[in-house]
Amino acid sequence: MNAWSGTLLASHLLCGAAAAQQAGFPYPPNVPDATEHTYKTVEDVALRLWVFAPDRSADADARPAAVFFFGGGWRTGSPAQFARQARALRERGMVGIVADYRVSSRHGTRPWHAVADAQDALHWVQSHAPELGIDPKRIAAGGGSAGGHLAAATATLAHPAGPDHAVARPNALLLFNPAVVIADLEGSRRSEALAGLFERPLRAMSPYHHVADGHPPTFIVHGKADTVVPVDDAIAYCERVLSVGGDCRPVLYDGAGHGFFNREPDFESTLEEMLGFLERLGWR
């Protein structure tokens, strides 16, 4: 396994921010073709999500959905990052959702706050599934990099705010170069800087270490040349899911670095891979 040094951690934060800016993902997001909802208010911060849904007049069937969380090292980023994937789901008769959450540059928060927000966003979607035209038994969580960590956290981790908070589990995961291994693995040391960043025991924040029976079917796309989140972590996560009888499908791209799925030609390719995975699940 590769080790994450303090230098790589800094790269994760900086590259996440740079990738979001270079790809033209504005904050706040401009998504006029989606309906906007507030899923949670923390003090004076209203956290929103945007729903891209097909015309419900076409049929009355409840539709599969996916909730996406943006990347940016838990520091920055924009929900607009996954708006294209959400629109692609809408075009195919599903519901795509992009969610905001608290990040350190805007809210002075830590990654565990973002985990709580992601879990609350998914719970809100499940609770409001009937009015959104969504099948509550076919809701995926997805995301890239730090957002991939949050998506995987919804499937594996306890709610950081305590056991009194409801936890909604996704029915599938759609992960793009996700940070799914936060604590140490055999032959690998996580940076001590991660402990200071998270302000929580790393094992409690590491999706890999909490994979258990009933883990949802998982799609992972990752670049083999990723120097920010090692591809070995994605492979290890899939092996862990398979070890408990789950389904995990890693799609690895030769020569691809971190965030490659945001750019052409890999955006279209990774999108088609994701849609193919959902089709294999029977989500149409």
TORLUM-758760 format. One record per residue (C-alpha): residue number from 1; residue in one letter; x, y, z. Coordinates in steps of 0.2 Angstrom, whole numbers, plus 5000, padded with zeros to 4 digits. Layout:
// TORLUM-758760
<r><seq>NUM</seq><type>A</type><px>X</px><py>Y</py><pz>Z</pz></r>
...
This chain:
// TORLUM-758760
<r><seq>1</seq><type>M</type><px>5000</px><py>5000</py><pz>5000</pz></r>
<r><seq>2</seq><type>N</type><px>5005</px><py>5018</py><pz>4997</pz></r>
<r><seq>3</seq><type>A</type><px>5007</px><py>5030</py><pz>5012</pz></r>
<r><seq>4</seq><type>W</type><px>4999</px><py>5047</py><pz>5013</pz></r>
<r><seq>5</seq><type>S</type><px>5012</px><py>5059</py><pz>5019</pz></r>
<r><seq>6</seq><type>G</type><px>5008</px><py>5077</py><pz>5025</pz></r>
<r><seq>7</seq><type>T</type><px>5014</px><py>5083</py><pz>5007</pz></r>
<r><seq>8</seq><type>L</type><px>5001</px><py>5072</py><pz>4999</pz></r>
<r><seq>9</seq><type>L</type><px>4987</px><py>5078</py><pz>5011</pz></r>
<r><seq>10</seq><type>A</type><px>4991</px><py>5096</py><pz>5007</pz></r>
<r><seq>11</seq><type>S</type><px>4990</px><py>5091</py><pz>4988</pz></r>
<r><seq>12</seq><type>H</type><px>4973</px><py>5083</py><pz>4991</pz></r>
<r><seq>13</seq><type>L</type><px>4967</px><py>5100</py><pz>4998</pz></r>
<r><seq>14</seq><type>L</type><px>4975</px><py>5111</py><pz>4985</pz></r>
<r><seq>15</seq><type>C</type><px>4972</px><py>5100</py><pz>4970</pz></r>
<r><seq>16</seq><type>G</type><px>4953</px><py>5098</py><pz>4975</pz></r>
<r><seq>17</seq><type>A</type><px>4951</px><py>5116</py><pz>4976</pz></r>
<r><seq>18</seq><type>A</type><px>4961</px><py>5119</py><pz>4959</pz></r>
<r><seq>19</seq><type>A</type><px>4951</px><py>5105</py><pz>4950</pz></r>
<r><seq>20</seq><type>A</type><px>4935</px><py>5113</py><pz>4955</pz></r>
<r><seq>21</seq><type>Q</type><px>4940</px><py>5130</py><pz>4949</pz></r>
<r><seq>22</seq><type>Q</type><px>4948</px><py>5124</py><pz>4933</pz></r>
<r><seq>23</seq><type>A</type><px>4933</px><py>5114</py><pz>4928</pz></r>
<r><seq>24</seq><type>G</type><px>4922</px><py>5130</py><pz>4930</pz></r>
<r><seq>25</seq><type>F</type><px>4912</px><py>5124</py><pz>4945</pz></r>
<r><seq>26</seq><type>P</type><px>4905</px><py>5140</py><pz>4952</pz></r>
<r><seq>27</seq><type>Y</type><px>4900</px><py>5143</py><pz>4970</pz></r>
<r><seq>28</seq><type>P</type><px>4886</px><py>5146</py><pz>4974</pz></r>
<r><seq>29</seq><type>P</type><px>4880</px><py>5134</py><pz>4960</pz></r>
<r><seq>30</seq><type>N</type><px>4869</px><py>5140</py><pz>4946</pz></r>
<r><seq>31</seq><type>V</type><px>4857</px><py>5127</py><pz>4942</pz></r>
<r><seq>32</seq><type>P</type><px>4841</px><py>5135</py><pz>4936</pz></r>
<r><seq>33</seq><type>D</type><px>4835</px><py>5118</py><pz>4928</pz></r>
<r><seq>34</seq><type>A</type><px>4833</px><py>5110</py><pz>4945</pz></r>
<r><seq>35</seq><type>T</type><px>4822</px><py>5112</py><pz>4960</pz></r>
<r><seq>36</seq><type>E</type><px>4830</px><py>5119</py><pz>4975</pz></r>
<r><seq>37</seq><type>H</type><px>4827</px><py>5112</py><pz>4993</pz></r>
<r><seq>38</seq><type>T</type><px>4834</px><py>5116</py><pz>5010</pz></r>
<r><seq>39</seq><type>Y</type><px>4838</px><py>5099</py><pz>5019</pz></r>
<r><seq>40</seq><type>K</type><px>4846</px><py>5106</py><pz>5035</pz></r>
<r><seq>41</seq><type>T</type><px>4849</px><py>5123</py><pz>5043</pz></r>
<r><seq>42</seq><type>V</type><px>4864</px><py>5124</py><pz>5055</pz></r>
<r><seq>43</seq><type>E</type><px>4864</px><py>5140</py><pz>5065</pz></r>
<r><seq>44</seq><type>D</type><px>4862</px><py>5153</py><pz>5051</pz></r>
<r><seq>45</seq><type>V</type><px>4868</px><py>5141</py><pz>5037</pz></r>
<r><seq>46</seq><type>A</type><px>4855</px><py>5134</py><pz>5026</pz></r>
<r><seq>47</seq><type>L</type><px>4861</px><py>5118</py><pz>5017</pz></r>
<r><seq>48</seq><type>R</type><px>4853</px><py>5115</py><pz>5000</pz></r>
<r><seq>49</seq><type>L</type><px>4851</px><py>5102</py><pz>4987</pz></r>
<r><seq>50</seq><type>W</type><px>4846</px><py>5103</py><pz>4969</pz></r>
<r><seq>51</seq><type>V</type><px>4834</px><py>5090</py><pz>4961</pz></r>
<r><seq>52</seq><type>F</type><px>4835</px><py>5086</py><pz>4943</pz></r>
<r><seq>53</seq><type>A</type><px>4819</px><py>5076</py><pz>4940</pz></r>
<r><seq>54</seq><type>P</type><px>4810</px><py>5070</py><pz>4924</pz></r>
<r><seq>55</seq><type>D</type><px>4793</px><py>5076</py><pz>4920</pz></r>
<r><seq>56</seq><type>R</type><px>4782</px><py>5066</py><pz>4932</pz></r>
<r><seq>57</seq><type>S</type><px>4767</px><py>5068</py><pz>4920</pz></r>
<r><seq>58</seq><type>A</type><px>4775</px><py>5054</py><pz>4909</pz></r>
<r><seq>59</seq><type>D</type><px>4771</px><py>5040</py><pz>4921</pz></r>
<r><seq>60</seq><type>A</type><px>4768</px><py>5038</py><pz>4940</pz></r>
<r><seq>61</seq><type>D</type><px>4781</px><py>5026</py><pz>4944</pz></r>
<r><seq>62</seq><type>A</type><px>4794</px><py>5030</py><pz>4958</pz></r>
<r><seq>63</seq><type>R</type><px>4811</px><py>5032</py><pz>4950</pz></r>
<r><seq>64</seq><type>P</type><px>4829</px><py>5027</py><pz>4955</pz></r>
<r><seq>65</seq><type>A</type><px>4839</px><py>5042</py><pz>4961</pz></r>
<r><seq>66</seq><type>A</type><px>4857</px><py>5047</py><pz>4965</pz></r>
<r><seq>67</seq><type>V</type><px>4863</px><py>5060</py><pz>4978</pz></r>
<r><seq>68</seq><type>F</type><px>4880</px><py>5067</py><pz>4973</pz></r>
<r><seq>69</seq><type>F</type><px>4893</px><py>5075</py><pz>4984</pz></r>
<r><seq>70</seq><type>F</type><px>4907</px><py>5087</py><pz>4977</pz></r>
<r><seq>71</seq><type>G</type><px>4925</px><py>5085</py><pz>4980</pz></r>
<r><seq>72</seq><type>G</type><px>4938</px><py>5098</py><pz>4986</pz></r>
<r><seq>73</seq><type>G</type><px>4947</px><py>5091</py><pz>5001</pz></r>
<r><seq>74</seq><type>W</type><px>4933</px><py>5095</py><pz>5013</pz></r>
<r><seq>75</seq><type>R</type><px>4939</px><py>5112</py><pz>5011</pz></r>
<r><seq>76</seq><type>T</type><px>4931</px><py>5119</py><pz>4996</pz></r>
<r><seq>77</seq><type>G</type><px>4921</px><py>5114</py><pz>4980</pz></r>
<r><seq>78</seq><type>S</type><px>4904</px><py>5116</py><pz>4973</pz></r>
<r><seq>79</seq><type>P</type><px>4888</px><py>5105</py><pz>4970</pz></r>
<r><seq>80</seq><type>A</type><px>4889</px><py>5110</py><pz>4952</pz></r>
<r><seq>81</seq><type>Q</type><px>4903</px><py>5098</py><pz>4950</pz></r>
<r><seq>82</seq><type>F</type><px>4891</px><py>5083</py><pz>4948</pz></r>
<r><seq>83</seq><type>A</type><px>4877</px><py>5093</py><pz>4939</pz></r>
<r><seq>84</seq><type>R</type><px>4881</px><py>5085</py><pz>4922</pz></r>
<r><seq>85</seq><type>Q</type><px>4880</px><py>5068</py><pz>4930</pz></r>
<r><seq>86</seq><type>A</type><px>4863</px><py>5072</py><pz>4938</pz></r>
<r><seq>87</seq><type>R</type><px>4856</px><py>5079</py><pz>4921</pz></r>
<r><seq>88</seq><type>A</type><px>4862</px><py>5063</py><pz>4913</pz></r>
<r><seq>89</seq><type>L</type><px>4852</px><py>5053</py><pz>4925</pz></r>
<r><seq>90</seq><type>R</type><px>4837</px><py>5064</py><pz>4922</pz></r>
<r><seq>91</seq><type>E</type><px>4838</px><py>5061</py><pz>4903</pz></r>
<r><seq>92</seq><type>R</type><px>4837</px><py>5043</py><pz>4906</pz></r>
<r><seq>93</seq><type>G</type><px>4822</px><py>5044</py><pz>4917</pz></r>
<r><seq>94</seq><type>M</type><px>4830</px><py>5044</py><pz>4934</pz></r>
<r><seq>95</seq><type>V</type><px>4832</px><py>5058</py><pz>4947</pz></r>
<r><seq>96</seq><type>G</type><px>4849</px><py>5066</py><pz>4949</pz></r>
<r><seq>97</seq><type>I</type><px>4853</px><py>5076</py><pz>4965</pz></r>
<r><seq>98</seq><type>V</type><px>4868</px><py>5087</py><pz>4970</pz></r>
<r><seq>99</seq><type>A</type><px>4870</px><py>5092</py><pz>4988</pz></r>
<r><seq>100</seq><type>D</type><px>4879</px><py>5106</py><pz>4997</pz></r>
<r><seq>101</seq><type>Y</type><px>4888</px><py>5103</py><pz>5013</pz></r>
<r><seq>102</seq><type>R</type><px>4899</px><py>5113</py><pz>5025</pz></r>
<r><seq>103</seq><type>V</type><px>4918</px><py>5115</py><pz>5021</pz></r>
<r><seq>104</seq><type>S</type><px>4932</px><py>5123</py><pz>5030</pz></r>
<r><seq>105</seq><type>S</type><px>4935</px><py>5138</py><pz>5019</pz></r>
<r><seq>106</seq><type>R</type><px>4917</px><py>5144</py><pz>5020</pz></r>
<r><seq>107</seq><type>H</type><px>4911</px><py>5137</py><pz>5037</pz></r>
<r><seq>108</seq><type>G</type><px>4927</px><py>5134</py><pz>5047</pz></r>
<r><seq>109</seq><type>T</type><px>4921</px><py>5116</py><pz>5049</pz></r>
<r><seq>110</seq><type>R</type><px>4930</px><py>5099</py><pz>5050</pz></r>
<r><seq>111</seq><type>P</type><px>4927</px><py>5083</py><pz>5039</pz></r>
<r><seq>112</seq><type>W</type><px>4916</px><py>5075</py><pz>5052</pz></r>
<r><seq>113</seq><type>H</type><px>4904</px><py>5090</py><pz>5050</pz></r>
<r><seq>114</seq><type>A</type><px>4903</px><py>5086</py><pz>5031</pz></r>
<r><seq>115</seq><type>V</type><px>4900</px><py>5067</py><pz>5035</pz></r>
<r><seq>116</seq><type>A</type><px>4885</px><py>5073</py><pz>5046</pz></r>
<r><seq>117</seq><type>D</type><px>4879</px><py>5084</py><pz>5032</pz></r>
<r><seq>118</seq><type>A</type><px>4880</px><py>5070</py><pz>5019</pz></r>
<r><seq>119</seq><type>Q</type><px>4870</px><py>5058</py><pz>5031</pz></r>
<r><seq>120</seq><type>D</type><px>4857</px><py>5071</py><pz>5034</pz></r>
<r><seq>121</seq><type>A</type><px>4855</px><py>5075</py><pz>5016</pz></r>
<r><seq>122</seq><type>L</type><px>4853</px><py>5057</py><pz>5011</pz></r>
<r><seq>123</seq><type>H</type><px>4840</px><py>5055</py><pz>5025</pz></r>
<r><seq>124</seq><type>W</type><px>4831</px><py>5070</py><pz>5019</pz></r>
<r><seq>125</seq><type>V</type><px>4830</px><py>5063</py><pz>5002</pz></r>
<r><seq>126</seq><type>Q</type><px>4824</px><py>5046</py><pz>5008</pz></r>
<r><seq>127</seq><type>S</type><px>4811</px><py>5055</py><pz>5019</pz></r>
<r><seq>128</seq><type>H</type><px>4804</px><py>5065</py><pz>5005</pz></r>
<r><seq>129</seq><type>A</type><px>4805</px><py>5052</py><pz>4992</pz></r>
<r><seq>130</seq><type>P</type><px>4786</px><py>5051</py><pz>4988</pz></r>
<r><seq>131</seq><type>E</type><px>4785</px><py>5069</py><pz>4985</pz></r>
<r><seq>132</seq><type>L</type><px>4800</px><py>5069</py><pz>4974</pz></r>
<r><seq>133</seq><type>G</type><px>4794</px><py>5054</py><pz>4964</pz></r>
<r><seq>134</seq><type>I</type><px>4809</px><py>5043</py><pz>4970</pz></r>
<r><seq>135</seq><type>D</type><px>4809</px><py>5025</py><pz>4975</pz></r>
<r><seq>136</seq><type>P</type><px>4816</px><py>5025</py><pz>4993</pz></r>
<r><seq>137</seq><type>K</type><px>4823</px><py>5007</py><pz>4990</pz></r>
<r><seq>138</seq><type>R</type><px>4834</px><py>5013</py><pz>4975</pz></r>
<r><seq>139</seq><type>I</type><px>4843</px><py>5028</py><pz>4981</pz></r>
<r><seq>140</seq><type>A</type><px>4862</px><py>5029</py><pz>4977</pz></r>
<r><seq>141</seq><type>A</type><px>4875</px><py>5040</py><pz>4985</pz></r>
<r><seq>142</seq><type>G</type><px>4889</px><py>5046</py><pz>4974</pz></r>
<r><seq>143</seq><type>G</type><px>4904</px><py>5058</py><pz>4974</pz></r>
<r><seq>144</seq><type>G</type><px>4922</px><py>5062</py><pz>4970</pz></r>
<r><seq>145</seq><type>S</type><px>4937</px><py>5063</py><pz>4981</pz></r>
<r><seq>146</seq><type>A</type><px>4932</px><py>5070</py><pz>4997</pz></r>
<r><seq>147</seq><type>G</type><px>4914</px><py>5069</py><pz>4991</pz></r>
<r><seq>148</seq><type>G</type><px>4917</px><py>5050</py><pz>4987</pz></r>
<r><seq>149</seq><type>H</type><px>4922</px><py>5049</py><pz>5006</pz></r>
<r><seq>150</seq><type>L</type><px>4906</px><py>5056</py><pz>5011</pz></r>
<r><seq>151</seq><type>A</type><px>4896</px><py>5045</py><pz>4999</pz></r>
<r><seq>152</seq><type>A</type><px>4905</px><py>5030</py><pz>5006</pz></r>
<r><seq>153</seq><type>A</type><px>4902</px><py>5036</py><pz>5024</pz></r>
<r><seq>154</seq><type>T</type><px>4883</px><py>5036</py><pz>5022</pz></r>
<r><seq>155</seq><type>A</type><px>4885</px><py>5017</py><pz>5019</pz></r>
<r><seq>156</seq><type>T</type><px>4897</px><py>5013</py><pz>5033</pz></r>
<r><seq>157</seq><type>L</type><px>4899</px><py>5026</py><pz>5047</pz></r>
<r><seq>158</seq><type>A</type><px>4889</px><py>5030</py><pz>5062</pz></r>
<r><seq>159</seq><type>H</type><px>4882</px><py>5048</py><pz>5063</pz></r>
<r><seq>160</seq><type>P</type><px>4895</px><py>5059</py><pz>5070</pz></r>
<r><seq>161</seq><type>A</type><px>4883</px><py>5069</py><pz>5080</pz></r>
<r><seq>162</seq><type>G</type><px>4878</px><py>5054</py><pz>5090</pz></r>
<r><seq>163</seq><type>P</type><px>4866</px><py>5039</py><pz>5090</pz></r>
<r><seq>164</seq><type>D</type><px>4851</px><py>5049</py><pz>5092</pz></r>
<r><seq>165</seq><type>H</type><px>4852</px><py>5055</py><pz>5074</pz></r>
<r><seq>166</seq><type>A</type><px>4844</px><py>5045</py><pz>5061</pz></r>
<r><seq>167</seq><type>V</type><px>4855</px><py>5037</py><pz>5048</pz></r>
<r><seq>168</seq><type>A</type><px>4849</px><py>5033</py><pz>5030</pz></r>
<r><seq>169</seq><type>R</type><px>4859</px><py>5020</py><pz>5021</pz></r>
<r><seq>170</seq><type>P</type><px>4861</px><py>5021</py><pz>5002</pz></r>
<r><seq>171</seq><type>N</type><px>4856</px><py>5006</py><pz>4990</pz></r>
<r><seq>172</seq><type>A</type><px>4871</px><py>5009</py><pz>4979</pz></r>
<r><seq>173</seq><type>L</type><px>4887</px><py>5019</py><pz>4979</pz></r>
<r><seq>174</seq><type>L</type><px>4894</px><py>5028</py><pz>4964</pz></r>
<r><seq>175</seq><type>L</type><px>4912</px><py>5033</py><pz>4969</pz></r>
<r><seq>176</seq><type>F</type><px>4925</px><py>5043</py><pz>4958</pz></r>
<r><seq>177</seq><type>N</type><px>4943</px><py>5043</py><pz>4965</pz></r>
<r><seq>178</seq><type>P</type><px>4936</px><py>5042</py><pz>4982</pz></r>
<r><seq>179</seq><type>A</type><px>4945</px><py>5044</py><pz>4999</pz></r>
<r><seq>180</seq><type>V</type><px>4938</px><py>5028</py><pz>5006</pz></r>
<r><seq>181</seq><type>V</type><px>4953</px><py>5023</py><pz>5017</pz></r>
<r><seq>182</seq><type>I</type><px>4957</px><py>5036</py><pz>5031</pz></r>
<r><seq>183</seq><type>A</type><px>4965</px><py>5026</py><pz>5044</pz></r>
<r><seq>184</seq><type>D</type><px>4980</px><py>5014</py><pz>5044</pz></r>
<r><seq>185</seq><type>L</type><px>4981</px><py>4999</py><pz>5033</pz></r>
<r><seq>186</seq><type>E</type><px>4994</px><py>4985</py><pz>5035</pz></r>
<r><seq>187</seq><type>G</type><px>5009</px><py>4991</py><pz>5026</pz></r>
<r><seq>188</seq><type>S</type><px>5002</px><py>5009</py><pz>5025</pz></r>
<r><seq>189</seq><type>R</type><px>5003</px><py>5024</py><pz>5037</pz></r>
<r><seq>190</seq><type>R</type><px>4991</px><py>5038</py><pz>5035</pz></r>
<r><seq>191</seq><type>S</type><px>4998</px><py>5055</py><pz>5039</pz></r>
<r><seq>192</seq><type>E</type><px>4997</px><py>5062</py><pz>5056</pz></r>
<r><seq>193</seq><type>A</type><px>4991</px><py>5078</py><pz>5048</pz></r>
<r><seq>194</seq><type>L</type><px>4975</px><py>5068</py><pz>5044</pz></r>
<r><seq>195</seq><type>A</type><px>4971</px><py>5066</py><pz>5063</pz></r>
<r><seq>196</seq><type>G</type><px>4973</px><py>5085</py><pz>5065</pz></r>
<r><seq>197</seq><type>L</type><px>4962</px><py>5088</py><pz>5050</pz></r>
<r><seq>198</seq><type>F</type><px>4948</px><py>5077</py><pz>5056</pz></r>
<r><seq>199</seq><type>E</type><px>4948</px><py>5080</py><pz>5074</pz></r>
<r><seq>200</seq><type>R</type><px>4940</px><py>5063</py><pz>5077</pz></r>
<r><seq>201</seq><type>P</type><px>4949</px><py>5046</py><pz>5078</pz></r>
<r><seq>202</seq><type>L</type><px>4953</px><py>5041</py><pz>5060</pz></r>
<r><seq>203</seq><type>R</type><px>4946</px><py>5024</py><pz>5061</pz></r>
<r><seq>204</seq><type>A</type><px>4929</px><py>5031</py><pz>5065</pz></r>
<r><seq>205</seq><type>M</type><px>4930</px><py>5041</py><pz>5049</pz></r>
<r><seq>206</seq><type>S</type><px>4937</px><py>5028</py><pz>5038</pz></r>
<r><seq>207</seq><type>P</type><px>4924</px><py>5019</py><pz>5027</pz></r>
<r><seq>208</seq><type>Y</type><px>4935</px><py>5005</py><pz>5023</pz></r>
<r><seq>209</seq><type>H</type><px>4936</px><py>5000</py><pz>5041</pz></r>
<r><seq>210</seq><type>H</type><px>4917</px><py>4999</py><pz>5043</pz></r>
<r><seq>211</seq><type>V</type><px>4913</px><py>4989</py><pz>5028</pz></r>
<r><seq>212</seq><type>A</type><px>4901</px><py>4976</py><pz>5034</pz></r>
<r><seq>213</seq><type>D</type><px>4888</px><py>4963</py><pz>5028</pz></r>
<r><seq>214</seq><type>G</type><px>4874</px><py>4971</py><pz>5018</pz></r>
<r><seq>215</seq><type>H</type><px>4886</px><py>4984</py><pz>5010</pz></r>
<r><seq>216</seq><type>P</type><px>4877</px><py>4991</py><pz>4995</pz></r>
<r><seq>217</seq><type>P</type><px>4883</px><py>4987</py><pz>4977</pz></r>
<r><seq>218</seq><type>T</type><px>4898</px><py>4999</py><pz>4973</pz></r>
<r><seq>219</seq><type>F</type><px>4905</px><py>5007</py><pz>4957</pz></r>
<r><seq>220</seq><type>I</type><px>4922</px><py>5014</py><pz>4959</pz></r>
<r><seq>221</seq><type>V</type><px>4931</px><py>5023</py><pz>4945</pz></r>
<r><seq>222</seq><type>H</type><px>4949</px><py>5028</py><pz>4948</pz></r>
<r><seq>223</seq><type>G</type><px>4965</px><py>5033</py><pz>4939</pz></r>
<r><seq>224</seq><type>K</type><px>4980</px><py>5022</py><pz>4940</pz></r>
<r><seq>225</seq><type>A</type><px>4992</px><py>5038</py><pz>4940</pz></r>
<r><seq>226</seq><type>D</type><px>4982</px><py>5046</py><pz>4955</pz></r>
<r><seq>227</seq><type>T</type><px>4995</px><py>5054</py><pz>4966</pz></r>
<r><seq>228</seq><type>V</type><px>4983</px><py>5061</py><pz>4978</pz></r>
<r><seq>229</seq><type>V</type><px>4971</px><py>5046</py><pz>4983</pz></r>
<r><seq>230</seq><type>P</type><px>4981</px><py>5030</py><pz>4979</pz></r>
<r><seq>231</seq><type>V</type><px>4973</px><py>5018</py><pz>4967</pz></r>
<r><seq>232</seq><type>D</type><px>4978</px><py>5004</py><pz>4979</pz></r>
<r><seq>233</seq><type>D</type><px>4965</px><py>5011</py><pz>4991</pz></r>
<r><seq>234</seq><type>A</type><px>4951</px><py>5009</py><pz>4979</pz></r>
<r><seq>235</seq><type>I</type><px>4956</px><py>4991</py><pz>4975</pz></r>
<r><seq>236</seq><type>A</type><px>4957</px><py>4988</py><pz>4994</pz></r>
<r><seq>237</seq><type>Y</type><px>4940</px><py>4995</py><pz>4997</pz></r>
<r><seq>238</seq><type>C</type><px>4933</px><py>4984</py><pz>4983</pz></r>
<r><seq>239</seq><type>E</type><px>4941</px><py>4968</py><pz>4990</pz></r>
<r><seq>240</seq><type>R</type><px>4934</px><py>4972</py><pz>5007</pz></r>
<r><seq>241</seq><type>V</type><px>4917</px><py>4974</py><pz>5000</pz></r>
<r><seq>242</seq><type>L</type><px>4919</px><py>4957</py><pz>4990</pz></r>
<r><seq>243</seq><type>S</type><px>4925</px><py>4949</py><pz>5006</pz></r>
<r><seq>244</seq><type>V</type><px>4908</px><py>4952</py><pz>5015</pz></r>
<r><seq>245</seq><type>G</type><px>4898</px><py>4945</py><pz>5000</pz></r>
<r><seq>246</seq><type>G</type><px>4895</px><py>4962</py><pz>4992</pz></r>
<r><seq>247</seq><type>D</type><px>4897</px><py>4968</py><pz>4974</pz></r>
<r><seq>248</seq><type>C</type><px>4911</px><py>4981</py><pz>4970</pz></r>
<r><seq>249</seq><type>R</type><px>4916</px><py>4985</py><pz>4952</pz></r>
<r><seq>250</seq><type>P</type><px>4932</px><py>4995</py><pz>4950</pz></r>
<r><seq>251</seq><type>V</type><px>4935</px><py>5003</py><pz>4934</pz></r>
<r><seq>252</seq><type>L</type><px>4953</px><py>5009</py><pz>4932</pz></r>
<r><seq>253</seq><type>Y</type><px>4961</px><py>5021</py><pz>4920</pz></r>
<r><seq>254</seq><type>D</type><px>4979</px><py>5019</py><pz>4914</pz></r>
<r><seq>255</seq><type>G</type><px>4989</px><py>5035</py><pz>4916</pz></r>
<r><seq>256</seq><type>A</type><px>4974</px><py>5045</py><pz>4923</pz></r>
<r><seq>257</seq><type>G</type><px>4977</px><py>5057</py><pz>4938</pz></r>
<r><seq>258</seq><type>H</type><px>4966</px><py>5064</py><pz>4951</pz></r>
<r><seq>259</seq><type>G</type><px>4950</px><py>5071</py><pz>4945</pz></r>
<r><seq>260</seq><type>F</type><px>4952</px><py>5065</py><pz>4928</pz></r>
<r><seq>261</seq><type>F</type><px>4933</px><py>5061</py><pz>4927</pz></r>
<r><seq>262</seq><type>N</type><px>4929</px><py>5080</py><pz>4927</pz></r>
<r><seq>263</seq><type>R</type><px>4937</px><py>5082</py><pz>4909</pz></r>
<r><seq>264</seq><type>E</type><px>4934</px><py>5076</py><pz>4892</pz></r>
<r><seq>265</seq><type>P</type><px>4936</px><py>5063</py><pz>4885</pz></r>
<r><seq>266</seq><type>D</type><px>4935</px><py>5054</py><pz>4902</pz></r>
<r><seq>267</seq><type>F</type><px>4920</px><py>5063</py><pz>4907</pz></r>
<r><seq>268</seq><type>E</type><px>4909</px><py>5054</py><pz>4894</pz></r>
<r><seq>269</seq><type>S</type><px>4918</px><py>5037</py><pz>4897</pz></r>
<r><seq>270</seq><type>T</type><px>4916</px><py>5037</py><pz>4916</pz></r>
<r><seq>271</seq><type>L</type><px>4898</px><py>5043</py><pz>4914</pz></r>
<r><seq>272</seq><type>E</type><px>4894</px><py>5028</py><pz>4902</pz></r>
<r><seq>273</seq><type>E</type><px>4902</px><py>5017</py><pz>4914</pz></r>
<r><seq>274</seq><type>M</type><px>4892</px><py>5023</py><pz>4929</pz></r>
<r><seq>275</seq><type>L</type><px>4876</px><py>5022</py><pz>4919</pz></r>
<r><seq>276</seq><type>G</type><px>4880</px><py>5004</py><pz>4914</pz></r>
<r><seq>277</seq><type>F</type><px>4883</px><py>5000</py><pz>4932</pz></r>
<r><seq>278</seq><type>L</type><px>4865</px><py>5007</py><pz>4936</pz></r>
<r><seq>279</seq><type>E</type><px>4858</px><py>4997</py><pz>4921</pz></r>
<r><seq>280</seq><type>R</type><px>4865</px><py>4981</py><pz>4928</pz></r>
<r><seq>281</seq><type>L</type><px>4856</px><py>4984</py><pz>4944</pz></r>
<r><seq>282</seq><type>G</type><px>4840</px><py>4986</py><pz>4935</pz></r>
<r><seq>283</seq><type>W</type><px>4839</px><py>5005</py><pz>4939</pz></r>
<r><seq>284</seq><type>R</type><px>4830</px><py>5012</py><pz>4924</pz></r>
